Amino acid sequence: MSIEESGRRGLAVPSGRLARVASLGGAVTGIAADMAARGIGQAVRGRRPSLRDLMLTPGNVGRLTDELARMRGAAMKLGQLLSMDAGDMLPPELAEVMARLRADAAPMPPKQLKAVLTAAWGVGWIRRFRSFGGTPVAAASIGQVHRAVTREGEALAVKVQYPGVRASIDSDVDNVGALLRLSGLMPEGVDPAPFLAEAKRQLHEEADYGQEATQLQRFGALLAGVEDFRVPALHAPLSTRDVLAMSYEPGVAVEALAGEAQALRDGVSARLLELCFREIFGLGLVQTDPNFANYRYDRESGAIVLLDFGAARTVPAPLCVALRQLMKAAMADDRTGMRDASVAAGFIGPDTAAHHAQAVVDMIAIGASPFRAAGVFDFAGDALPDRMREAGTALALDRSFTHVPPMDILYLQRKLAGMYLLAARLKARVALRPLIEPWLDG
């Protein structure tokens, strides 16, 4: 038996560290040269263009997007993490780049895929399977997923990491950081170094499939008695740092439910929102990647299949306490309590200017508005994600506001915003207060 050939054209991933440094570094250099040339040309004509105007030309945007997508790995993943769609901190000028990076990546060519699997499993690995699909069912920033059936008849989903990703994380992140500094898009006074250091740490964890295997088993154990959800079972004999094998769980993309009955859309959205609260306040462990592809619906059993635990994070106990207080104050529309809890959680600092603190509290109040609803909150009839994004963008564009919340806060904010976006996509109507109140008494 051989790997079934992919019907989608593959794109080889630059796998050597030097090749990746040269490739992305070359893009940085090329964009810098273009900016310099345009700046000189406009200066000669008596104009004084801003750095962002020089960088964000159609040519430079296209060059940056194409290069990050070709590199995959940390370069592409970092671009996704910086996306404004989940309410993150960068200004909107990079929205086009980030939106394009959220699309599925091109798969590896069959030859490169075979080489990666041979390195992981040894020569002759194909004989372990009745079938191994060469066309990935998903291809993203760090790896791609294939369906397979073992000789014993076990249906598996096999996640294969792109070659060279782990070894190039630091250099990839440094090069993307150079682009941020070059662009002038970071608010004045904000040092991107802590964010980039955290991105490296998180990406090293995500690129270690051994670590993800542990989190997969951990979530499976924590949710074992919860019938509404199903977590794939680890297939340890075929799992390594570069390959993660797990049971194949049938299901349709949760986004495919957008045309289904209202009751089904409401129920799925309610379960995922309640799971978010359970993770934060009950389990103390959160899968922080809100990508819709991480949730599938099994029509036969009615269970929601949970995927991709590489971005799982433990919630520190003091943060959990602060967030409980913040939610209680927000639900009561207690602005003084919200400000105090925001300081405790790290949304603002104790010395943050009053008008900035008020802006942050106002933004949190917008996000908490569904919990103040007396009954059902209509995600379809309320432009909540847009209002949250507008408030976040206004803060990001205020160059005098330089406070950066702890990374734990940013990841949890991104997760909750992702759940809001999903509920809005499904046009769901959900009563949120009964879902979260049981988790606020701890």
KAHU-V126674 format. One record per residue. N is the residue number from 0. RES is the residue in three letters. PHI is phi in whole degrees, 0 to 359 (999 if undefined). Layout:
# KAHU-V126674
N_RES_PHI / N_RES_PHI
This chain:
# KAHU-V126674
0_MET_999 / 1_SER_232 / 2_ILE_295 / 3_GLU_294 / 4_GLU_291 / 5_SER_286 / 6_GLY_278 / 7_ARG_259 / 8_ARG_298 / 9_GLY_276 / 10_LEU_227 / 11_ALA_298 / 12_VAL_269 / 13_PRO_301 / 14_SER_257 / 15_GLY_282 / 16_ARG_301 / 17_LEU_294 / 18_ALA_295 / 19_ARG_290 / 20_VAL_300 / 21_ALA_295 / 22_SER_292 / 23_LEU_289 / 24_GLY_299 / 25_GLY_297 / 26_ALA_295 / 27_VAL_300 / 28_THR_297 / 29_GLY_297 / 30_ILE_294 / 31_ALA_299 / 32_ALA_296 / 33_ASP_297 / 34_MET_298 / 35_ALA_297 / 36_ALA_296 / 37_ARG_294 / 38_GLY_297 / 39_ILE_297 / 40_GLY_299 / 41_GLN_286 / 42_ALA_297 / 43_VAL_300 / 44_ARG_271 / 45_GLY_84 / 46_ARG_257 / 47_ARG_232 / 48_PRO_289 / 49_SER_279 / 50_LEU_302 / 51_ARG_293 / 52_ASP_294 / 53_LEU_289 / 54_MET_283 / 55_LEU_270 / 56_THR_278 / 57_PRO_306 / 58_GLY_293 / 59_ASN_290 / 60_VAL_298 / 61_GLY_296 / 62_ARG_296 / 63_LEU_296 / 64_THR_298 / 65_ASP_299 / 66_GLU_289 / 67_LEU_296 / 68_ALA_292 / 69_ARG_290 / 70_MET_289 / 71_ARG_52 / 72_GLY_58 / 73_ALA_297 / 74_ALA_299 / 75_MET_287 / 76_LYS_297 / 77_LEU_296 / 78_GLY_301 / 79_GLN_295 / 80_LEU_295 / 81_LEU_273 / 82_SER_299 / 83_MET_283 / 84_ASP_298 / 85_ALA_258 / 86_GLY_81 / 87_ASP_277 / 88_MET_270 / 89_LEU_282 / 90_PRO_298 / 91_PRO_284 / 92_GLU_299 / 93_LEU_268 / 94_ALA_301 / 95_GLU_296 / 96_VAL_300 / 97_MET_292 / 98_ALA_298 / 99_ARG_292 / 100_LEU_286 / 101_ARG_280 / 102_ALA_290 / 103_ASP_302 / 104_ALA_284 / 105_ALA_291 / 106_PRO_287 / 107_MET_293 / 108_PRO_296 / 109_PRO_308 / 110_LYS_297 / 111_GLN_290 / 112_LEU_300 / 113_LYS_299 / 114_ALA_295 / 115_VAL_295 / 116_LEU_289 / 117_THR_294 / 118_ALA_296 / 119_ALA_278 / 120_TRP_245 / 121_GLY_92 / 122_VAL_296 / 123_GLY_84 / 124_TRP_301 / 125_ILE_299 / 126_ARG_288 / 127_ARG_283 / 128_PHE_238 / 129_ARG_285 / 130_SER_208 / 131_PHE_216 / 132_GLY_289 / 133_GLY_283 / 134_THR_273 / 135_PRO_293 / 136_VAL_279 / 137_ALA_203 / 138_ALA_221 / 139_ALA_233 / 140_SER_282 / 141_ILE_255 / 142_GLY_197 / 143_GLN_227 / 144_VAL_245 / 145_HIS_237 / 146_ARG_271 / 147_ALA_209 / 148_VAL_230 / 149_THR_287 / 150_ARG_301 / 151_GLU_275 / 152_GLY_92 / 153_GLU_276 / 154_ALA_278 / 155_LEU_236 / 156_ALA_250 / 157_VAL_244 / 158_LYS_265 / 159_VAL_246 / 160_GLN_281 / 161_TYR_297 / 162_PRO_293 / 163_GLY_82 / 164_VAL_297 / 165_ARG_297 / 166_ALA_290 / 167_SER_252 / 168_ILE_303 / 169_ASP_298 / 170_SER_291 / 171_ASP_298 / 172_VAL_295 / 173_ASP_299 / 174_ASN_291 / 175_VAL_295 / 176_GLY_299 / 177_ALA_297 / 178_LEU_294 / 179_LEU_298 / 180_ARG_292 / 181_LEU_295 / 182_SER_284 / 183_GLY_74 / 184_LEU_275 / 185_MET_287 / 186_PRO_304 / 187_GLU_300 / 188_GLY_93 / 189_VAL_271 / 190_ASP_269 / 191_PRO_286 / 192_ALA_302 / 193_PRO_298 / 194_PHE_296 / 195_LEU_292 / 196_ALA_297 / 197_GLU_293 / 198_ALA_299 / 199_LYS_299 / 200_ARG_299 / 201_GLN_296 / 202_LEU_290 / 203_HIS_298 / 204_GLU_292 / 205_GLU_294 / 206_ALA_278 / 207_ASP_261 / 208_TYR_293 / 209_GLY_295 / 210_GLN_296 / 211_GLU_296 / 212_ALA_301 / 213_THR_296 / 214_GLN_292 / 215_LEU_302 / 216_GLN_293 / 217_ARG_295 / 218_PHE_295 / 219_GLY_301 / 220_ALA_289 / 221_LEU_294 / 222_LEU_254 / 223_ALA_301 / 224_GLY_265 / 225_VAL_258 / 226_GLU_292 / 227_ASP_291 / 228_PHE_232 / 229_ARG_224 / 230_VAL_247 / 231_PRO_303 / 232_ALA_269 / 233_LEU_293 / 234_HIS_255 / 235_ALA_298 / 236_PRO_301 / 237_LEU_252 / 238_SER_260 / 239_THR_223 / 240_ARG_295 / 241_ASP_252 / 242_VAL_225 / 243_LEU_240 / 244_ALA_254 / 245_MET_211 / 246_SER_297 / 247_TYR_278 / 248_GLU_250 / 249_PRO_293 / 250_GLY_166 / 251_VAL_254 / 252_ALA_303 / 253_VAL_298 / 254_GLU_296 / 255_ALA_292 / 256_LEU_277 / 257_ALA_302 / 258_GLY_261 / 259_GLU_275 / 260_ALA_300 / 261_GLN_302 / 262_ALA_298 / 263_LEU_293 / 264_ARG_296 / 265_ASP_297 / 266_GLY_295 / 267_VAL_295 / 268_SER_297 / 269_ALA_297 / 270_ARG_294 / 271_LEU_289 / 272_LEU_292 / 273_GLU_296 / 274_LEU_297 / 275_CYS_300 / 276_PHE_292 / 277_ARG_298 / 278_GLU_297 / 279_ILE_290 / 280_PHE_261 / 281_GLY_253 / 282_LEU_280 / 283_GLY_69 / 284_LEU_217 / 285_VAL_235 / 286_GLN_278 / 287_THR_269 / 288_ASP_268 / 289_PRO_274 / 290_ASN_306 / 291_PHE_302 / 292_ALA_294 / 293_ASN_277 / 294_TYR_230 / 295_ARG_230 / 296_TYR_243 / 297_ASP_268 / 298_ARG_297 / 299_GLU_291 / 300_SER_263 / 301_GLY_80 / 302_ALA_277 / 303_ILE_262 / 304_VAL_271 / 305_LEU_257 / 306_LEU_231 / 307_ASP_65 / 308_PHE_248 / 309_GLY_293 / 310_ALA_259 / 311_ALA_292 / 312_ARG_225 / 313_THR_280 / 314_VAL_268 / 315_PRO_302 / 316_ALA_303 / 317_PRO_298 / 318_LEU_293 / 319_CYS_301 / 320_VAL_298 / 321_ALA_296 / 322_LEU_291 / 323_ARG_300 / 324_GLN_297 / 325_LEU_296 / 326_MET_294 / 327_LYS_299 / 328_ALA_294 / 329_ALA_294 / 330_MET_292 / 331_ALA_270 / 332_ASP_56 / 333_ASP_268 / 334_ARG_292 / 335_THR_294 / 336_GLY_297 / 337_MET_295 / 338_ARG_294 / 339_ASP_297 / 340_ALA_291 / 341_SER_293 / 342_VAL_293 / 343_ALA_298 / 344_ALA_281 / 345_GLY_104 / 346_PHE_298 / 347_ILE_223 / 348_GLY_263 / 349_PRO_296 / 350_ASP_254 / 351_THR_297 / 352_ALA_305 / 353_ALA_302 / 354_HIS_289 / 355_HIS_288 / 356_ALA_300 / 357_GLN_296 / 358_ALA_296 / 359_VAL_294 / 360_VAL_299 / 361_ASP_298 / 362_MET_295 / 363_ILE_296 / 364_ALA_297 / 365_ILE_297 / 366_GLY_296 / 367_ALA_270 / 368_SER_303 / 369_PRO_297 / 370_PHE_280 / 371_ARG_271 / 372_ALA_298 / 373_ALA_296 / 374_GLY_227 / 375_VAL_280 / 376_PHE_261 / 377_ASP_266 / 378_PHE_294 / 379_ALA_283 / 380_GLY_267 / 381_ASP_229 / 382_ALA_280 / 383_LEU_300 / 384_PRO_302 / 385_ASP_293 / 386_ARG_294 / 387_MET_294 / 388_ARG_295 / 389_GLU_297 / 390_ALA_294 / 391_GLY_295 / 392_THR_294 / 393_ALA_299 / 394_LEU_292 / 395_ALA_296 / 396_LEU_279 / 397_ASP_279 / 398_ARG_292 / 399_SER_273 / 400_PHE_265 / 401_THR_245 / 402_HIS_289 / 403_VAL_249 / 404_PRO_297 / 405_PRO_302 / 406_MET_300 / 407_ASP_303 / 408_ILE_295 / 409_LEU_298 / 410_TYR_293 / 411_LEU_292 / 412_GLN_299 / 413_ARG_294 / 414_LYS_296 / 415_LEU_295 / 416_ALA_298 / 417_GLY_297 / 418_MET_293 / 419_TYR_297 / 420_LEU_298 / 421_LEU_293 / 422_ALA_298 / 423_ALA_293 / 424_ARG_298 / 425_LEU_274 / 426_LYS_52 / 427_ALA_274 / 428_ARG_238 / 429_VAL_224 / 430_ALA_271 / 431_LEU_276 / 432_ARG_304 / 433_PRO_295 / 434_LEU_283 / 435_ILE_263 / 436_GLU_304 / 437_PRO_299 / 438_TRP_265 / 439_LEU_259 / 440_ASP_264 / 441_GLY_289
